[in-house]
Amino acid sequence: MFRDFAAIDFETANEQPSSVCSVGIVVVRDGSITDKFYSLIQPEPNYYTYANSRIHGLTDKDTDNEEVFPKVWQQIEPLIEGLPLVAHNKGFDEACLKAAFKTYQMDYPDYVFYCTLAESRRQLKYLPNHQLHTVSADCGFILENHHNALADAEACAEIALQLL
């Protein structure tokens, strides 16, 4: 059983993976949630598309006075040190993380990522779809406030505890 990890979720301001505008982290140690972190982030590039804002509800008014990614990541790094990262659709979240590191010319530490989406497709073939809210409900966690980065990270953590 997968007992030590950090579930991570990003929301983006636009079509650029580097445009992270919020992040949620849920730290799991010895099979229990031990820490949670949420922050808004001033995106880079700093503009919002209508489609993205419609999904998560965030706009430039929410993030114009927020810290940029490197400042936020300084707070996250000690929380996740030594832990593998888990995301629901790791391709998206891992791409966002790598793009933000590249944009700010930060050295990427080769985080190990696991994917609850891929695992749910392998183990839960009976589900009508493998969207985060569907999978989390099947695992006994009702996702409220979908597309809030912390709420999504919590759902991912609960799925990971059961499937990984």
C-alpha positions as CSV (number, residue, x, y, z in Angstrom):
1,M,0.0,0.0,0.0
2,F,1.1,3.5,-0.9
3,R,1.4,5.3,2.4
4,D,3.7,8.3,2.0
5,F,3.2,10.8,-0.8
6,A,2.0,14.3,-1.7
7,A,-1.1,14.7,-3.9
8,I,-0.8,17.8,-6.1
9,D,-3.2,19.7,-8.3
10,F,-2.7,22.9,-10.4
11,E,-5.2,25.2,-12.1
12,T,-4.0,27.3,-15.0
13,A,-4.9,30.7,-16.2
14,N,-4.6,30.0,-19.9
15,E,-3.5,27.4,-22.4
16,Q,0.1,27.7,-21.4
17,P,1.2,25.0,-18.9
18,S,3.4,27.5,-17.1
19,S,0.4,29.7,-16.3
20,V,-0.3,28.0,-12.9
21,C,-2.7,30.3,-11.0
22,S,-3.4,28.0,-8.0
23,V,-1.9,24.9,-6.4
24,G,-3.2,22.5,-3.8
25,I,-1.0,20.0,-2.0
26,V,-2.1,17.2,0.4
27,V,0.7,15.4,2.3
28,V,0.1,11.8,3.3
29,R,2.4,10.1,5.8
30,D,1.9,6.6,7.1
31,G,-1.4,6.5,5.4
32,S,-2.9,9.6,7.0
33,I,-3.2,13.2,5.8
34,T,-0.7,15.2,7.8
35,D,-0.7,18.5,6.0
36,K,-2.5,20.6,3.4
37,F,-1.4,23.6,1.5
38,Y,-3.2,25.9,-0.9
39,S,-2.1,29.1,-2.6
40,L,-3.1,31.4,-5.4
41,I,-0.2,32.2,-7.8
42,Q,0.3,35.1,-10.1
43,P,0.5,33.2,-13.5
44,E,3.1,33.5,-16.2
45,P,2.1,34.5,-18.8
46,N,-0.3,36.7,-16.7
47,Y,-3.6,36.6,-18.6
48,Y,-6.7,34.5,-18.2
49,T,-8.8,32.9,-21.0
50,Y,-12.5,32.8,-20.6
51,A,-12.5,29.0,-20.9
52,N,-10.1,28.5,-18.0
53,S,-11.8,31.0,-15.8
54,R,-15.1,29.3,-16.5
55,I,-13.6,26.0,-15.2
56,H,-12.1,27.2,-11.9
57,G,-13.7,30.6,-11.4
58,L,-10.4,32.5,-11.0
59,T,-9.5,35.7,-12.8
60,D,-6.7,38.3,-12.8
61,K,-8.5,40.1,-9.9
62,D,-7.8,37.0,-7.8
63,T,-4.1,36.7,-8.5
64,D,-2.7,40.1,-9.5
65,N,-1.4,40.7,-6.0
66,E,-0.3,37.1,-5.3
67,E,3.2,35.8,-5.2
68,V,4.9,34.3,-8.3
69,F,5.6,30.6,-8.6
70,P,9.1,30.5,-7.2
71,K,8.0,32.2,-4.0
72,V,5.1,29.8,-3.5
73,W,7.3,26.8,-4.3
74,Q,9.7,27.8,-1.6
75,Q,6.8,27.2,0.9
76,I,5.9,23.9,-0.8
77,E,9.3,22.3,-1.1
78,P,9.9,21.5,2.6
79,L,6.4,19.9,2.8
80,I,7.0,17.5,0.0
81,E,10.7,16.8,0.4
82,G,11.5,13.1,-0.3
83,L,7.9,12.3,-1.2
84,P,6.6,11.0,-4.6
85,L,3.9,13.2,-6.1
86,V,0.5,11.9,-7.1
87,A,-1.9,13.6,-9.5
88,H,-5.2,12.7,-11.2
89,N,-3.9,13.0,-14.8
90,K,-0.3,13.3,-14.0
91,G,0.5,14.4,-17.6
92,F,-1.2,17.7,-17.0
93,D,0.1,18.5,-13.5
94,E,3.7,17.3,-14.2
95,A,3.7,19.4,-17.4
96,C,2.6,22.4,-15.4
97,L,5.3,21.9,-12.8
98,K,8.1,21.4,-15.3
99,A,6.9,24.4,-17.4
100,A,6.8,26.7,-14.3
101,F,10.3,25.5,-13.3
102,K,11.6,26.2,-16.8
103,T,9.8,29.6,-17.1
104,Y,11.5,30.8,-13.9
105,Q,14.8,29.1,-14.7
106,M,14.7,26.9,-11.6
107,D,16.5,23.5,-11.5
108,Y,13.9,20.8,-11.7
109,P,14.6,18.0,-9.1
110,D,13.1,15.1,-11.1
111,Y,10.1,14.5,-9.0
112,V,8.6,11.0,-9.2
113,F,5.0,11.2,-10.3
114,Y,2.2,8.6,-10.0
115,C,-1.2,8.9,-11.7
116,T,-4.5,8.1,-10.1
117,L,-6.3,8.5,-13.4
118,A,-4.2,5.8,-15.1
119,E,-4.6,3.5,-12.0
120,S,-8.4,4.1,-11.9
121,R,-8.6,3.1,-15.6
122,R,-6.7,-0.1,-14.8
123,Q,-8.6,-1.1,-11.6
124,L,-12.1,0.5,-12.0
125,K,-13.1,-0.6,-15.5
126,Y,-16.8,-0.6,-14.5
127,L,-17.0,3.2,-14.0
128,P,-18.8,5.2,-16.7
129,N,-15.8,7.6,-16.8
130,H,-12.7,8.2,-14.9
131,Q,-13.1,11.9,-14.1
132,L,-11.9,12.9,-10.7
133,H,-15.3,13.4,-9.1
134,T,-16.5,10.0,-10.4
135,V,-13.5,8.1,-9.2
136,S,-13.4,9.8,-5.8
137,A,-17.1,9.1,-5.3
138,D,-16.4,5.4,-6.0
139,C,-13.6,5.5,-3.5
140,G,-16.0,7.0,-0.9
141,F,-14.9,10.6,-1.1
142,I,-17.5,13.2,-2.3
143,L,-15.6,15.9,-4.1
144,E,-17.2,19.3,-3.4
145,N,-15.8,22.5,-5.0
146,H,-14.3,20.6,-8.0
147,H,-11.6,22.6,-9.7
148,N,-10.5,24.2,-6.5
149,A,-6.9,23.0,-6.4
150,L,-6.9,21.9,-2.8
151,A,-10.3,20.1,-3.1
152,D,-9.0,18.3,-6.1
153,A,-5.7,17.4,-4.4
154,E,-7.7,16.0,-1.4
155,A,-9.8,13.8,-3.7
156,C,-6.6,12.6,-5.5
157,A,-5.1,11.7,-2.1
158,E,-8.1,9.7,-1.1
159,I,-8.1,7.8,-4.4
160,A,-4.4,7.2,-4.1
161,L,-4.8,5.7,-0.6
162,Q,-7.2,3.1,-2.0
163,L,-5.8,2.4,-5.5
164,L,-2.0,2.8,-5.2
